[in-house]
Amino acid sequence: MNDPSPISPERKARQAALETLRHYLKIPVIPVPHEALSRLHDAAQQDTGSSQACRNFLFWLAGQPDPTGYRGDGGLELRRLDGTLRSAAIEVLTWWASPTKSDQPLFEILERLRDRFSDQSSGGLSR
């Protein structure tokens, strides 16, 4: 039998949105990878190629510029990291790409790095 009352496009869109929301509510929240964030933060404070890549990665996650003025090459920056830092970066990326209870742990690290390097953005570090 044909349904005499077709579903409006608005109702279809609302149903699709609700289904998407139901799907995301079922995704478990990944705990904050504090150790990996700390490892990347500690490395990012140095003045090496790996530290530059760590800083670039952390600021890239939040869509913010590196306070040193360095402009990295996106995912290629991960190739500059040793195995330990690369694993930490992937762990943080996995957490960041999932639902989180709070984004604050990353933003706290970015604030500390910004405070550490903001006075050096005019030439203190290599770019």
C-alpha positions in Angstrom: 0.0 0.0 0.0 1.1 3.6 -0.6 1.4 5.8 2.3 -1.1 8.7 1.9 1.1 11.2 3.9 4.6 11.5 2.4 7.3 12.5 4.9 8.4 16.1 4.4 12.0 16.9 3.6 12.3 18.7 6.9 11.2 15.6 8.8 13.5 13.4 6.9 16.4 15.8 7.7 15.4 15.8 11.4 15.3 12.0 11.5 18.7 11.7 9.8 20.1 14.2 12.3 18.7 12.3 15.3 20.1 9.0 13.9 23.5 10.6 13.6 23.3 11.9 17.1 22.3 8.5 18.4 25.3 7.0 16.6 27.7 9.5 18.2 26.2 9.0 21.7 27.1 5.3 21.4 30.8 6.0 20.8 32.8 5.6 24.0 34.8 8.6 25.3 38.5 7.8 25.2 40.3 8.9 28.3 42.7 11.8 28.1 46.2 10.4 27.2 48.0 12.5 29.9 51.3 10.7 29.5 51.4 11.1 25.7 50.4 14.8 26.0 53.1 15.3 28.6 55.7 13.6 26.5 54.9 15.8 23.5 54.8 18.9 25.7 58.2 18.2 27.2 59.7 17.5 23.8 58.0 20.6 22.3 59.8 22.9 24.8 63.2 22.2 23.3 65.0 23.7 20.2 65.4 20.7 17.9 63.7 19.4 14.8 61.7 16.9 16.8 60.5 19.7 19.2 59.6 21.9 16.3 57.5 19.0 14.9 55.9 18.3 18.2 54.9 22.0 18.6 53.6 22.1 15.1 51.5 19.0 15.7 50.0 20.2 19.0 49.0 23.6 17.6 47.8 22.0 14.3 45.4 19.8 16.3 43.6 23.0 17.6 43.9 24.9 14.3 46.3 27.4 15.9 49.6 28.8 14.6 52.9 27.8 16.2 54.0 30.7 18.5 57.5 30.5 17.0 56.1 31.4 13.6 57.1 28.0 12.1 54.7 26.7 9.5 54.9 23.0 9.2 54.0 20.5 6.5 50.9 18.9 8.2 51.2 15.1 8.6 54.7 15.0 7.2 55.9 16.5 10.5 55.2 13.2 12.1 58.0 11.7 10.1 60.5 13.9 11.9 59.6 12.3 15.3 61.3 9.3 16.8 59.2 6.2 17.5 58.3 7.2 21.0 57.1 10.7 20.1 55.3 9.4 17.0 53.4 6.9 19.1 52.5 9.6 21.6 51.3 11.9 18.7 49.1 9.1 17.3 47.7 8.4 20.7 46.8 12.1 21.1 45.4 12.3 17.6 43.2 9.3 18.3 41.9 10.9 21.5 41.4 14.3 19.8 39.5 12.7 16.9 37.0 11.0 19.2 34.4 12.5 21.5 36.0 14.1 24.6 34.7 15.0 28.0 36.9 18.1 27.8 39.4 19.6 25.4 41.0 21.5 28.2 44.1 19.2 28.6 45.3 20.1 25.1 44.5 23.8 25.5 46.4 24.0 28.8 49.5 22.6 27.0 49.1 25.0 24.2 48.8 27.9 26.6 52.1 26.9 28.4 53.9 26.5 25.1 52.6 29.9 23.8 53.8 31.5 27.1 57.2 29.8 26.7 57.7 30.8 23.0 55.7 33.9 22.4 58.6 36.2 23.3 60.8 34.3 20.8 58.5 34.5 17.8 60.6 37.2 16.3 63.7 35.1 16.0 64.6 33.0 19.0 64.2 29.6 17.3 65.0 28.3 13.9 62.1 28.1 11.5 
